[in-house]
């Protein structure tokens, strides 16, 4: 399961990643934080969409 939040902390996207790919084409340009969990592991990543 993954969640993507914008710079204000508002949820922008969420869902289940398939084929190790998350489609972000619908997001407007800006800074985002990705929270991804798989089993007991959790990952956090900041990214910028141009």
Order of alpha helices (4+ residues) and beta strands (2+ residues): beta-beta-beta-beta
